[in-house]
């Protein structure tokens, strides 16, 4: 009998547009001979499934079931494709835990932790991972640019603290740029992370676990026309991604070890994407952030890395789905 997969997409943040693209890739890749796949759209107006005749049917939140042709359908697993809230911050995971439905992402605590950039670097740093020096700011307890620069050295990055997107991020090279950058970031979030700039090459690495074995996907190096890998660079073709990255044996070994350490330290599950800056002068990989529901669109990094590994997406998503189901059996 085919397993029933709820492909959960949409979301309540500005990242919903990317979630729909990810879901399209995953939907096309899943083997329909093995899985019955139902697209569930978590939307500001409700939780919806579009049935076979194009009608929107509300999801029963008591057990995450739907009705199709008069038949009640319950799912074997939720395949998470929501970037941002409520799919990447632990809210959906907590709900799924309560109703006993397996899901493909990190658990509630890890999702909530990694959605907060400051908490992520604090915990990772405590675990021995190299991270940049940073400050955590709150909108109701403002800190002046002079005070900030009393703790951190320019240049700095200013970014909204919550979420995996690159919206609201600025690179600040002079003291005059800091106040506008803070204003921009606070438009996206009530908490802001100010982080010292680390000079080096930028890499992003997919990591997943299956049957207890952690696999590091081929490394991608990010170069961008913009000053840094912002939303425009990430989603509007202003960056170049080289997969697999052309690196020395030492850099490859350092990045692979760092990725595994981050995955273990933060108790990750499923597939995550971890961003690093490699400081060649210091010979160290510095973790920037962790995305627990990484983009899966055709242009996204994870599909690139899966193909570079010699796998196809059909086998990859089957592995992720089956591992999630197996954890409850």
C-alpha angles and dihedrals in degrees: 000000000000118000118240115234124193105209099204115204143150115053138188101272139075088268093072091097090062091045091060091052091050092049091052091056093047093046091052092047100047114100105246090197088066103030137041101213123202120188110224115193115205099202136167088253094053144286110305143183120194108221129213094276094048099260120139110238120194116239114239102241092199091075105355091251130145136198122238120178092344092308124117112231124199124184136239094207143359114230105206118225101152115118112199124004132024097008102044101036099061100258097111091041091056090050092048090049090053094052094039099243117148117232136190103234138073116294126265098272096046092044092051092045096049092045086066106069095199094049089048095055091042094054093040091049091049087053092056100264115139111248136168122260109261149168128224113218130192126205093230093049103046122192122207121241089244092054091048092051089049087067103031134042124230136285099057137167119233114201140163105262099223127061140031098256127103093228115128097017122139134180109221118205100167136035091246091062095055101079095051090046091053091049091051093050094046089056087066100040144006089234126056133192119214110195133182114248116249115205113225148081119313120230135174124200133192116216128182139171126221126172089352094304119119114216124194111208121220111292121253123209116210122212121173141194087218122073090259141359097283129158092279092050093045100045108016103056098261094125139066121223120198114199119211094024118232101238140146121261090255094053091046092050093045094049094045092050091046092050092051091047093052091047091052097040093053093041093237127187133194118003121335133172119224123197121212141179113212112211103205093190091056094034091228138125112225117201114228104179146323127239111202094186101037122191115276102185118130089262095046125113099242095058088047091053094045090054091045088055088058095251129121122231093243092062093041096054090043088056092050093047095046092048091053091050093046092056090069097045 
